[in-house]
């Protein structure tokens, strides 16, 4: 037990959510509990994790969540381990919600040099309709930057995805490769604008010079692909070619890397399969699955294209790396147990919105 990496979750504590304040002590190693010297409250080591207050062993929960993250059907997990289907669904949803907070805390902190980003959207089959899932990827590190779900494939969906990319980027000088959807160009130009103060008057919002946007427009005749047009929307063809050569991500504008990421998510989330009978019933559960798969992909799964040669004389010829290692977020592959057990500081408290007071209608006078 390491108290230096813990924080107090008590709402009324002055050190709530702060790490490294020296106020955490070990209260009980047997019960795995810590104590805050500021508020004198104790808390479990699993607080603010999916393992909190679960009556099953942590090893069983981790194995079940790992199987679900790799696309194992929930019915197979229920039959193999003799668990209740609602229990498995609850573990899955709690792990996904934790993955969302973990992703926001570790990835979306504006400290990544993205250089080349690709984005795309795919649909998920739900009961009574469809849900659109938009994903973004940092191509040099293969890091998943985030995803957004929406019932409609419109500008709001794309704008929310671009805002997630903006929260990850440390600089706005990057290359963006997308398909022919016009909302991408509008959203990137709008979200990536910067304030430039002139000699007088209000500050102008302008698109940074380093932002490059390329589109891959596919034209079909019926269901047959007849033409692929690569178009430079923002910047110059020479600048885009220079970024592609520097990052080693192709010789022309392409969306091959985000399409490969889509295939990974389809293999792990059954409602994304094009020809299948699996349907999603709740948007929240599908979003939880997206973040669970995304966190496992970033921190736990080694990517073959990111491996590096080890020094001569070593036991292994290649050293595997995860996308988080390639992006500089960590120096080793994480286990799913470590991702689920990582405590995430609670968000800022928001006051509940007060409902307007209802006034009683004035009584009508009774005629005499």
C-alpha positions, 0 to 999 in steps of 0.5 A, a space after each residue: 500500500 502506497 499512501 503517496 499516490 492516494 487522495 482523499 475522496 471525502 466531499 468535505 475535505 480540503 484536500 479532496 482529490 489532491 495527490 501528494 499533500 502528505 495527508 494520507 496514512 495507512 489505516 489497516 493493511 488487513 482491510 486495505 483502508 487509508 486514513 486522511 489526517 485532514 478530515 480524519 476519515 477512512 476510505 477503502 483502497 478500491 474507492 473511485 474504482 469499479 472494484 468498490 463494494 463488490 462481493 466477488 473476488 477482484 480476480 474474477 471481476 477482472 477476468 470477466 471484464 477482460 473477456 467482455 473487452 475482447 468481444 466475448 458474448 455476455 451469455 457465454 460469460 454467464 454460462 461459464 462462470 455461473 453469474 447473473 446476467 445483470 451482474 455481468 452487465 453492471 460490471 461491464 458498465 462500471 468498467 466502461 464509466 471508469 474507463 471514460 474518467 481514466 481516459 479524460 485524466 490520462 489522455 485528454 490533458 492537452 499534452 500530446 503532439 499529434 502531428 497526424 490525426 484521422 477521424 471517421 464514423 460508423 453506425 451501431 445497430 440498436 433496437 428501433 434504429 441506429 446510433 452513430 459512433 465517431 472515432 479519432 486516432 493519432 496516426 504516428 502513435 496509433 493512440 485512440 483520442 476519443 469517441 462520441 455517440 449520437 442518434 444522428 450523423 450531423 454537425 453536432 456529432 462531428 463537433 463533439 469529436 473535434 473538441 475531444 481531439 482539441 483537448 488532447 493536442 498540445 499544438 494545433 499545427 497538425 494534419 487531419 485526414 477525413 472522408 468526404 463528409 463536409 461537417 469535418 472541415 467546418 468543425 475543425 475550422 471552427 473548433 481550432 480557431 485562435 484569438 488574434 488581437 489586432 491594434 484595436 477592437 475585438 480579437 479576431 478568431 483565425 485558423 492557425 497556419 499549421 492546420 492541414 486538412 485533406 479529404 478522401 472522397 469515394 464515389 460509388 455507382 450503386 454499391 460499386 466503388 468507381 473513383 477515389 478523389 484525394 482533395 486538399 482542403 486546408 494548406 498545400 499539397 507540399 505541406 501535407 506530403 512533408 507531414 506524411 513523409 516525416 511521420 511515415 504514414 503513407 505517400 498520399 492522403 488516406 484514412 487507412 489507419 482509422 479504418 483499421 481502428 474501426 475494424 478493431 472496435 467492430 471485433 470487440 463490440 458486437 452491435 458495430 458488426 455490419 452483418 450480425 444479429 446483435 443489437 444494442 439496447 442502451 446508448 449508455 452501455 454501448 458508450 461504456 463498451 467504447 471506453 473500455 475497449 479504447 482504454 484497453 487498446 491504448 494502455 494494455 494491447 501491444 500494437 505490432 506496427 509499433 514494436 522496436 528492435 531490442 539491442 543485440 544480445 538480448 533475449 528478445 528480438 523485438 520489444 512490443 509497445 502499446 499506443 500509450 507507450 508510443 505517445 509518451 504517456 507511459 513506459 510499460 504496458 499496463 494490465 487491465 487490473 492496473 487500469 481498473 484499479 487506478 483511482 481517478 480523482 472525482 470531478 468538481 462538484 456542481 450544484 444541483 439546478 433548483 426547480 422554479 417554484 410553482 405558484 398556485 393559481 389565484 382563486 377565482 371569486 365566487 359570485 354572490 
